[in-house]
Amino acid sequence: MAVLLSMVGILIYVTWRFEFKYSLGGVMALFHDVLITLGFFSILNREISIQVVAAILTLVGYSI
């Protein structure tokens, strides 16, 4: 839930700062990065702990 809320916040900020088409492309790329990371955790059958959630939020923050 925190990752989705952060992506919505980034979408709103980038839309306000630049243009909607750029924000949509940026958030789609972020979603792609998070989806691949969570896919690796799923394939490797790893537990998603609070540290992993913090790492994914960091990934979202640095990817934009």
PDB file with SEQRES, HELIX, SHEET and CRYST1 records, atoms N, CA, C and O in Angstrom:
SEQRES   1 A   64  MET ALA VAL LEU LEU SER MET VAL GLY ILE LEU ILE TYR          
SEQRES   2 A   64  VAL THR TRP ARG PHE GLU PHE LYS TYR SER LEU GLY GLY          
SEQRES   3 A   64  VAL MET ALA LEU PHE HIS ASP VAL LEU ILE THR LEU GLY          
SEQRES   4 A   64  PHE PHE SER ILE LEU ASN ARG GLU ILE SER ILE GLN VAL          
SEQRES   5 A   64  VAL ALA ALA ILE LEU THR LEU VAL GLY TYR SER ILE              
HELIX    1 AA1 ALA A    2  ARG A   17  1                                  16    
HELIX    2 AA2 PHE A   20  ILE A   43  1                                  24    
HELIX    3 AA3 ILE A   50  SER A   63  1                                  14    
CRYST1    1.000    1.000    1.000  90.00  90.00  90.00 P 1           1          
ATOM      1  N   MET A   1       0.820  -1.183   0.000  1.00  0.00           N  
ATOM      2  CA  MET A   1       0.000   0.000   0.000  1.00  0.00           C  
ATOM      3  C   MET A   1       0.871   1.257   0.000  1.00  0.00           C  
ATOM      4  O   MET A   1       0.555   2.243  -0.666  1.00  0.00           O  
ATOM      5  N   ALA A   2       1.975   1.210   0.758  1.00  0.00           N  
ATOM      6  CA  ALA A   2       2.869   2.368   0.821  1.00  0.00           C  
ATOM      7  C   ALA A   2       3.516   2.642  -0.529  1.00  0.00           C  
ATOM      8  O   ALA A   2       3.706   3.798  -0.905  1.00  0.00           O  
ATOM      9  N   VAL A   3       3.853   1.589  -1.255  1.00  0.00           N  
ATOM     10  CA  VAL A   3       4.475   1.760  -2.567  1.00  0.00           C  
ATOM     11  C   VAL A   3       3.486   2.397  -3.543  1.00  0.00           C  
ATOM     12  O   VAL A   3       3.849   3.292  -4.306  1.00  0.00           O  
ATOM     13  N   LEU A   4       2.253   1.937  -3.517  1.00  0.00           N  
ATOM     14  CA  LEU A   4       1.247   2.511  -4.411  1.00  0.00           C  
ATOM     15  C   LEU A   4       0.965   3.971  -4.083  1.00  0.00           C  
ATOM     16  O   LEU A   4       0.821   4.796  -4.985  1.00  0.00           O  
ATOM     17  N   LEU A   5       0.885   4.288  -2.803  1.00  0.00           N  
ATOM     18  CA  LEU A   5       0.661   5.675  -2.403  1.00  0.00           C  
ATOM     19  C   LEU A   5       1.830   6.567  -2.789  1.00  0.00           C  
ATOM     20  O   LEU A   5       1.632   7.715  -3.187  1.00  0.00           O  
ATOM     21  N   SER A   6       3.049   6.048  -2.675  1.00  0.00           N  
ATOM     22  CA  SER A   6       4.206   6.842  -3.087  1.00  0.00           C  
ATOM     23  C   SER A   6       4.207   7.064  -4.594  1.00  0.00           C  
ATOM     24  O   SER A   6       4.601   8.135  -5.054  1.00  0.00           O  
ATOM     25  N   MET A   7       3.775   6.074  -5.369  1.00  0.00           N  
ATOM     26  CA  MET A   7       3.702   6.248  -6.824  1.00  0.00           C  
ATOM     27  C   MET A   7       2.641   7.280  -7.211  1.00  0.00           C  
ATOM     28  O   MET A   7       2.840   8.068  -8.136  1.00  0.00           O  
ATOM     29  N   VAL A   8       1.522   7.268  -6.502  1.00  0.00           N  
ATOM     30  CA  VAL A   8       0.487   8.274  -6.765  1.00  0.00           C  
ATOM     31  C   VAL A   8       1.012   9.664  -6.422  1.00  0.00           C  
ATOM     32  O   VAL A   8       0.771  10.621  -7.158  1.00  0.00           O  
ATOM     33  N   GLY A   9       1.723   9.775  -5.314  1.00  0.00           N  
ATOM     34  CA  GLY A   9       2.318  11.051  -4.943  1.00  0.00           C  
ATOM     35  C   GLY A   9       3.322  11.542  -5.963  1.00  0.00           C  
ATOM     36  O   GLY A   9       3.356  12.730  -6.282  1.00  0.00           O  
ATOM     37  N   ILE A  10       4.138  10.643  -6.474  1.00  0.00           N  
ATOM     38  CA  ILE A  10       5.111  10.998  -7.505  1.00  0.00           C  
ATOM     39  C   ILE A  10       4.397  11.407  -8.784  1.00  0.00           C  
ATOM     40  O   ILE A  10       4.812  12.357  -9.448  1.00  0.00           O  
ATOM     41  N   LEU A  11       3.325  10.700  -9.138  1.00  0.00           N  
ATOM     42  CA  LEU A  11       2.540  11.046 -10.324  1.00  0.00           C  
ATOM     43  C   LEU A  11       1.975  12.463 -10.201  1.00  0.00           C  
ATOM     44  O   LEU A  11       2.036  13.244 -11.151  1.00  0.00           O  
ATOM     45  N   ILE A  12       1.436  12.784  -9.051  1.00  0.00           N  
ATOM     46  CA  ILE A  12       0.870  14.113  -8.845  1.00  0.00           C  
ATOM     47  C   ILE A  12       1.965  15.178  -8.899  1.00  0.00           C  
ATOM     48  O   ILE A  12       1.788  16.216  -9.536  1.00  0.00           O  
ATOM     49  N   TYR A  13       3.090  14.928  -8.237  1.00  0.00           N  
ATOM     50  CA  TYR A  13       4.162  15.917  -8.223  1.00  0.00           C  
ATOM     51  C   TYR A  13       4.745  16.152  -9.612  1.00  0.00           C  
ATOM     52  O   TYR A  13       4.927  17.300 -10.018  1.00  0.00           O  
ATOM     53  N   VAL A  14       5.037  15.091 -10.338  1.00  0.00           N  
ATOM     54  CA  VAL A  14       5.641  15.246 -11.662  1.00  0.00           C  
ATOM     55  C   VAL A  14       4.648  15.874 -12.636  1.00  0.00           C  
ATOM     56  O   VAL A  14       5.047  16.622 -13.527  1.00  0.00           O  
ATOM     57  N   THR A  15       3.356  15.576 -12.474  1.00  0.00           N  
ATOM     58  CA  THR A  15       2.335  16.227 -13.299  1.00  0.00           C  
ATOM     59  C   THR A  15       2.311  17.724 -13.020  1.00  0.00           C  
ATOM     60  O   THR A  15       2.226  18.531 -13.946  1.00  0.00           O  
ATOM     61  N   TRP A  16       2.385  18.091 -11.755  1.00  0.00           N  
ATOM     62  CA  TRP A  16       2.372  19.508 -11.389  1.00  0.00           C  
ATOM     63  C   TRP A  16       3.643  20.207 -11.863  1.00  0.00           C  
ATOM     64  O   TRP A  16       3.589  21.349 -12.321  1.00  0.00           O  
ATOM     65  N   ARG A  17       4.785  19.527 -11.755  1.00  0.00           N  
ATOM     66  CA  ARG A  17       6.070  20.138 -12.078  1.00  0.00           C  
ATOM     67  C   ARG A  17       6.332  20.175 -13.575  1.00  0.00           C  
ATOM     68  O   ARG A  17       6.874  21.160 -14.078  1.00  0.00           O  
ATOM     69  N   PHE A  18       5.962  19.128 -14.297  1.00  0.00           N  
ATOM     70  CA  PHE A  18       6.236  19.034 -15.724  1.00  0.00           C  
ATOM     71  C   PHE A  18       4.922  18.906 -16.491  1.00  0.00           C  
ATOM     72  O   PHE A  18       4.112  19.833 -16.497  1.00  0.00           O  
ATOM     73  N   GLU A  19       4.711  17.768 -17.133  1.00  0.00           N  
ATOM     74  CA  GLU A  19       3.473  17.527 -17.873  1.00  0.00           C  
ATOM     75  C   GLU A  19       2.966  16.131 -17.548  1.00  0.00           C  
ATOM     76  O   GLU A  19       3.713  15.279 -17.067  1.00  0.00           O  
ATOM     77  N   PHE A  20       1.675  15.911 -17.821  1.00  0.00           N  
ATOM     78  CA  PHE A  20       1.064  14.626 -17.484  1.00  0.00           C  
ATOM     79  C   PHE A  20       1.689  13.475 -18.253  1.00  0.00           C  
ATOM     80  O   PHE A  20       1.887  12.398 -17.691  1.00  0.00           O  
ATOM     81  N   LYS A  21       2.007  13.680 -19.532  1.00  0.00           N  
ATOM     82  CA  LYS A  21       2.565  12.567 -20.316  1.00  0.00           C  
ATOM     83  C   LYS A  21       3.929  12.134 -19.779  1.00  0.00           C  
ATOM     84  O   LYS A  21       4.271  10.954 -19.849  1.00  0.00           O  
ATOM     85  N   TYR A  22       4.710  13.075 -19.243  1.00  0.00           N  
ATOM     86  CA  TYR A  22       5.995  12.714 -18.658  1.00  0.00           C  
ATOM     87  C   TYR A  22       5.801  11.996 -17.329  1.00  0.00           C  
ATOM     88  O   TYR A  22       6.516  11.043 -17.019  1.00  0.00           O  
ATOM     89  N   SER A  23       4.837  12.455 -16.552  1.00  0.00           N  
ATOM     90  CA  SER A  23       4.600  11.808 -15.262  1.00  0.00           C  
ATOM     91  C   SER A  23       4.062  10.392 -15.455  1.00  0.00           C  
ATOM     92  O   SER A  23       4.434   9.479 -14.718  1.00  0.00           O  
ATOM     93  N   LEU A  24       3.201  10.212 -16.428  1.00  0.00           N  
ATOM     94  CA  LEU A  24       2.656   8.880 -16.685  1.00  0.00           C  
ATOM     95  C   LEU A  24       3.760   7.916 -17.126  1.00  0.00           C  
ATOM     96  O   LEU A  24       3.799   6.771 -16.677  1.00  0.00           O  
ATOM     97  N   GLY A  25       4.642   8.371 -17.990  1.00  0.00           N  
ATOM     98  CA  GLY A  25       5.766   7.535 -18.413  1.00  0.00           C  
ATOM     99  C   GLY A  25       6.707   7.217 -17.268  1.00  0.00           C  
ATOM    100  O   GLY A  25       7.201   6.095 -17.160  1.00  0.00           O  
ATOM    101  N   GLY A  26       6.959   8.194 -16.416  1.00  0.00           N  
ATOM    102  CA  GLY A  26       7.835   7.971 -15.271  1.00  0.00           C  
ATOM    103  C   GLY A  26       7.258   6.982 -14.280  1.00  0.00           C  
ATOM    104  O   GLY A  26       7.975   6.116 -13.779  1.00  0.00           O  
ATOM    105  N   VAL A  27       5.981   7.098 -13.994  1.00  0.00           N  
ATOM    106  CA  VAL A  27       5.341   6.190 -13.045  1.00  0.00           C  
ATOM    107  C   VAL A  27       5.215   4.787 -13.641  1.00  0.00           C  
ATOM    108  O   VAL A  27       5.307   3.796 -12.917  1.00  0.00           O  
ATOM    109  N   MET A  28       5.008   4.701 -14.941  1.00  0.00           N  
ATOM    110  CA  MET A  28       4.982   3.371 -15.588  1.00  0.00           C  
ATOM    111  C   MET A  28       6.350   2.697 -15.462  1.00  0.00           C  
ATOM    112  O   MET A  28       6.427   1.494 -15.215  1.00  0.00           O  
ATOM    113  N   ALA A  29       7.423   3.465 -15.631  1.00  0.00           N  
ATOM    114  CA  ALA A  29       8.765   2.913 -15.459  1.00  0.00           C  
ATOM    115  C   ALA A  29       8.999   2.499 -14.006  1.00  0.00           C  
ATOM    116  O   ALA A  29       9.618   1.465 -13.752  1.00  0.00           O  
ATOM    117  N   LEU A  30       8.517   3.284 -13.062  1.00  0.00           N  
ATOM    118  CA  LEU A  30       8.631   2.920 -11.651  1.00  0.00           C  
ATOM    119  C   LEU A  30       7.879   1.629 -11.351  1.00  0.00           C  
ATOM    120  O   LEU A  30       8.389   0.748 -10.660  1.00  0.00           O  
ATOM    121  N   PHE A  31       6.665   1.527 -11.877  1.00  0.00           N  
ATOM    122  CA  PHE A  31       5.871   0.321 -11.677  1.00  0.00           C  
ATOM    123  C   PHE A  31       6.597  -0.898 -12.244  1.00  0.00           C  
ATOM    124  O   PHE A  31       6.573  -1.977 -11.651  1.00  0.00           O  
ATOM    125  N   HIS A  32       7.233  -0.718 -13.383  1.00  0.00           N  
ATOM    126  CA  HIS A  32       7.994  -1.792 -14.009  1.00  0.00           C  
ATOM    127  C   HIS A  32       9.151  -2.217 -13.104  1.00  0.00           C  
ATOM    128  O   HIS A  32       9.375  -3.412 -12.912  1.00  0.00           O  
ATOM    129  N   ASP A  33       9.887  -1.254 -12.545  1.00  0.00           N  
ATOM    130  CA  ASP A  33      11.004  -1.572 -11.652  1.00  0.00           C  
ATOM    131  C   ASP A  33      10.532  -2.335 -10.416  1.00  0.00           C  
ATOM    132  O   ASP A  33      11.143  -3.327 -10.019  1.00  0.00           O  
ATOM    133  N   VAL A  34       9.452  -1.870  -9.820  1.00  0.00           N  
ATOM    134  CA  VAL A  34       8.933  -2.523  -8.616  1.00  0.00           C  
ATOM    135  C   VAL A  34       8.396  -3.908  -8.952  1.00  0.00           C  
ATOM    136  O   VAL A  34       8.592  -4.851  -8.186  1.00  0.00           O  
ATOM    137  N   LEU A  35       7.728  -4.037 -10.075  1.00  0.00           N  
ATOM    138  CA  LEU A  35       7.173  -5.327 -10.471  1.00  0.00           C  
ATOM    139  C   LEU A  35       8.275  -6.362 -10.693  1.00  0.00           C  
ATOM    140  O   LEU A  35       8.127  -7.517 -10.292  1.00  0.00           O  
ATOM    141  N   ILE A  36       9.364  -5.963 -11.320  1.00  0.00           N  
ATOM    142  CA  ILE A  36      10.478  -6.896 -11.533  1.00  0.00           C  
ATOM    143  C   ILE A  36      11.103  -7.294 -10.195  1.00  0.00           C  
ATOM    144  O   ILE A  36      11.413  -8.467  -9.981  1.00  0.00           O  
ATOM    145  N   THR A  37      11.289  -6.337  -9.302  1.00  0.00           N  
ATOM    146  CA  THR A  37      11.864  -6.636  -7.990  1.00  0.00           C  
ATOM    147  C   THR A  37      10.977  -7.594  -7.203  1.00  0.00           C  
ATOM    148  O   THR A  37      11.467  -8.566  -6.628  1.00  0.00           O  
ATOM    149  N   LEU A  38       9.675  -7.325  -7.175  1.00  0.00           N  
ATOM    150  CA  LEU A  38       8.765  -8.222  -6.475  1.00  0.00           C  
ATOM    151  C   LEU A  38       8.676  -9.585  -7.169  1.00  0.00           C  
ATOM    152  O   LEU A  38       8.468 -10.604  -6.511  1.00  0.00           O  
ATOM    153  N   GLY A  39       8.831  -9.601  -8.473  1.00  0.00           N  
ATOM    154  CA  GLY A  39       8.851 -10.867  -9.210  1.00  0.00           C  
ATOM    155  C   GLY A  39      10.024 -11.738  -8.809  1.00  0.00           C  
ATOM    156  O   GLY A  39       9.881 -12.950  -8.652  1.00  0.00           O  
ATOM    157  N   PHE A  40      11.200 -11.113  -8.641  1.00  0.00           N  
ATOM    158  CA  PHE A  40      12.361 -11.868  -8.181  1.00  0.00           C  
ATOM    159  C   PHE A  40      12.135 -12.433  -6.777  1.00  0.00           C  
ATOM    160  O   PHE A  40      12.508 -13.572  -6.497  1.00  0.00           O  
ATOM    161  N   PHE A  41      11.535 -11.651  -5.912  1.00  0.00           N  
ATOM    162  CA  PHE A  41      11.230 -12.157  -4.569  1.00  0.00           C  
ATOM    163  C   PHE A  41      10.247 -13.311  -4.636  1.00  0.00           C  
ATOM    164  O   PHE A  41      10.358 -14.265  -3.866  1.00  0.00           O  
ATOM    165  N   SER A  42       9.296 -13.238  -5.540  1.00  0.00           N  
ATOM    166  CA  SER A  42       8.323 -14.310  -5.689  1.00  0.00           C  
ATOM    167  C   SER A  42       8.961 -15.577  -6.244  1.00  0.00           C  
ATOM    168  O   SER A  42       8.698 -16.679  -5.762  1.00  0.00           O  
ATOM    169  N   ILE A  43       9.797 -15.412  -7.256  1.00  0.00           N  
ATOM    170  CA  ILE A  43      10.466 -16.574  -7.862  1.00  0.00           C  
ATOM    171  C   ILE A  43      11.390 -17.259  -6.862  1.00  0.00           C  
ATOM    172  O   ILE A  43      11.443 -18.487  -6.797  1.00  0.00           O  
ATOM    173  N   LEU A  44      12.123 -16.453  -6.077  1.00  0.00           N  
ATOM    174  CA  LEU A  44      13.059 -17.012  -5.107  1.00  0.00           C  
ATOM    175  C   LEU A  44      12.384 -17.430  -3.800  1.00  0.00           C  
ATOM    176  O   LEU A  44      13.037 -17.942  -2.890  1.00  0.00           O  
ATOM    177  N   ASN A  45      11.062 -17.205  -3.716  1.00  0.00           N  
ATOM    178  CA  ASN A  45      10.276 -17.579  -2.542  1.00  0.00           C  
ATOM    179  C   ASN A  45      10.826 -16.949  -1.264  1.00  0.00           C  
ATOM    180  O   ASN A  45      10.969 -17.614  -0.238  1.00  0.00           O  
ATOM    181  N   ARG A  46      11.132 -15.656  -1.346  1.00  0.00           N  
ATOM    182  CA  ARG A  46      11.660 -14.903  -0.207  1.00  0.00           C  
ATOM    183  C   ARG A  46      10.540 -14.160   0.506  1.00  0.00           C  
ATOM    184  O   ARG A  46       9.530 -13.803  -0.100  1.00  0.00           O  
ATOM    185  N   GLU A  47      10.733 -13.935   1.781  1.00  0.00           N  
ATOM    186  CA  GLU A  47       9.758 -13.213   2.581  1.00  0.00           C  
ATOM    187  C   GLU A  47       9.933 -11.706   2.363  1.00  0.00           C  
ATOM    188  O   GLU A  47      11.055 -11.208   2.265  1.00  0.00           O  
ATOM    189  N   ILE A  48       8.817 -10.998   2.290  1.00  0.00           N  
ATOM    190  CA  ILE A  48       8.866  -9.546   2.147  1.00  0.00           C  
ATOM    191  C   ILE A  48       8.702  -8.953   3.539  1.00  0.00           C  
ATOM    192  O   ILE A  48       7.598  -8.884   4.079  1.00  0.00           O  
ATOM    193  N   SER A  49       9.818  -8.530   4.101  1.00  0.00           N  
ATOM    194  CA  SER A  49       9.812  -7.960   5.449  1.00  0.00           C  
ATOM    195  C   SER A  49       9.743  -6.438   5.358  1.00  0.00           C  
ATOM    196  O   SER A  49       9.652  -5.872   4.268  1.00  0.00           O  
ATOM    197  N   ILE A  50       9.785  -5.796   6.499  1.00  0.00           N  
ATOM    198  CA  ILE A  50       9.730  -4.337   6.544  1.00  0.00           C  
ATOM    199  C   ILE A  50      10.978  -3.721   5.905  1.00  0.00           C  
ATOM    200  O   ILE A  50      10.907  -2.629   5.341  1.00  0.00           O  
ATOM    201  N   GLN A  51      12.111  -4.408   5.989  1.00  0.00           N  
ATOM    202  CA  GLN A  51      13.331  -3.913   5.351  1.00  0.00           C  
ATOM    203  C   GLN A  51      13.203  -3.956   3.831  1.00  0.00           C  
ATOM    204  O   GLN A  51      13.713  -3.077   3.135  1.00  0.00           O  
ATOM    205  N   VAL A  52      12.527  -4.971   3.322  1.00  0.00           N  
ATOM    206  CA  VAL A  52      12.318  -5.083   1.877  1.00  0.00           C  
ATOM    207  C   VAL A  52      11.383  -3.980   1.406  1.00  0.00           C  
ATOM    208  O   VAL A  52      11.596  -3.399   0.342  1.00  0.00           O  
ATOM    209  N   VAL A  53      10.357  -3.688   2.180  1.00  0.00           N  
ATOM    210  CA  VAL A  53       9.445  -2.608   1.824  1.00  0.00           C  
ATOM    211  C   VAL A  53      10.200  -1.276   1.796  1.00  0.00           C  
ATOM    212  O   VAL A  53       9.983  -0.461   0.899  1.00  0.00           O  
ATOM    213  N   ALA A  54      11.077  -1.054   2.764  1.00  0.00           N  
ATOM    214  CA  ALA A  54      11.891   0.166   2.781  1.00  0.00           C  
ATOM    215  C   ALA A  54      12.817   0.219   1.569  1.00  0.00           C  
ATOM    216  O   ALA A  54      13.016   1.286   0.988  1.00  0.00           O  
ATOM    217  N   ALA A  55      13.380  -0.918   1.185  1.00  0.00           N  
ATOM    218  CA  ALA A  55      14.245  -0.957   0.010  1.00  0.00           C  
ATOM    219  C   ALA A  55      13.459  -0.676  -1.269  1.00  0.00           C  
ATOM    220  O   ALA A  55      13.962  -0.003  -2.169  1.00  0.00           O  
ATOM    221  N   ILE A  56      12.245  -1.179  -1.356  1.00  0.00           N  
ATOM    222  CA  ILE A  56      11.422  -0.928  -2.546  1.00  0.00           C  
ATOM    223  C   ILE A  56      11.018   0.536  -2.613  1.00  0.00           C  
ATOM    224  O   ILE A  56      11.000   1.125  -3.694  1.00  0.00           O  
ATOM    225  N   LEU A  57      10.692   1.133  -1.465  1.00  0.00           N  
ATOM    226  CA  LEU A  57      10.382   2.560  -1.447  1.00  0.00           C  
ATOM    227  C   LEU A  57      11.606   3.395  -1.833  1.00  0.00           C  
ATOM    228  O   LEU A  57      11.473   4.426  -2.492  1.00  0.00           O  
ATOM    229  N   THR A  58      12.788   2.951  -1.426  1.00  0.00           N  
ATOM    230  CA  THR A  58      14.013   3.624  -1.833  1.00  0.00           C  
ATOM    231  C   THR A  58      14.224   3.489  -3.335  1.00  0.00           C  
ATOM    232  O   THR A  58      14.645   4.439  -3.995  1.00  0.00           O  
ATOM    233  N   LEU A  59      13.934   2.323  -3.869  1.00  0.00           N  
ATOM    234  CA  LEU A  59      14.019   2.097  -5.312  1.00  0.00           C  
ATOM    235  C   LEU A  59      13.082   3.032  -6.069  1.00  0.00           C  
ATOM    236  O   LEU A  59      13.454   3.593  -7.100  1.00  0.00           O  
ATOM    237  N   VAL A  60      11.885   3.195  -5.559  1.00  0.00           N  
ATOM    238  CA  VAL A  60      10.922   4.102  -6.179  1.00  0.00           C  
ATOM    239  C   VAL A  60      11.441   5.542  -6.138  1.00  0.00           C  
ATOM    240  O   VAL A  60      11.334   6.274  -7.122  1.00  0.00           O  
ATOM    241  N   GLY A  61      11.996   5.936  -5.013  1.00  0.00           N  
ATOM    242  CA  GLY A  61      12.488   7.294  -4.867  1.00  0.00           C  
ATOM    243  C   GLY A  61      13.676   7.606  -5.757  1.00  0.00           C  
ATOM    244  O   GLY A  61      13.766   8.702  -6.310  1.00  0.00           O  
ATOM    245  N   TYR A  62      14.585   6.658  -5.902  1.00  0.00           N  
ATOM    246  CA  TYR A  62      15.779   6.898  -6.711  1.00  0.00           C  
ATOM    247  C   TYR A  62      15.539   6.663  -8.190  1.00  0.00           C  
ATOM    248  O   TYR A  62      16.270   7.210  -9.016  1.00  0.00           O  
ATOM    249  N   SER A  63      14.561   5.884  -8.547  1.00  0.00           N  
ATOM    250  CA  SER A  63      14.332   5.568  -9.957  1.00  0.00           C  
ATOM    251  C   SER A  63      13.761   6.758 -10.723  1.00  0.00           C  
ATOM    252  O   SER A  63      14.000   6.886 -11.923  1.00  0.00           O  
ATOM    253  N   ILE A  64      13.028   7.609 -10.063  1.00  0.00           N  
ATOM    254  CA  ILE A  64      12.430   8.733 -10.774  1.00  0.00           C  
ATOM    255  C   ILE A  64      13.468   9.787 -11.041  1.00  0.00           C  
ATOM    256  O   ILE A  64      13.159  10.820 -11.635  1.00  0.00           O  
TER     257      ILE A  64                                                      
END                                                                             
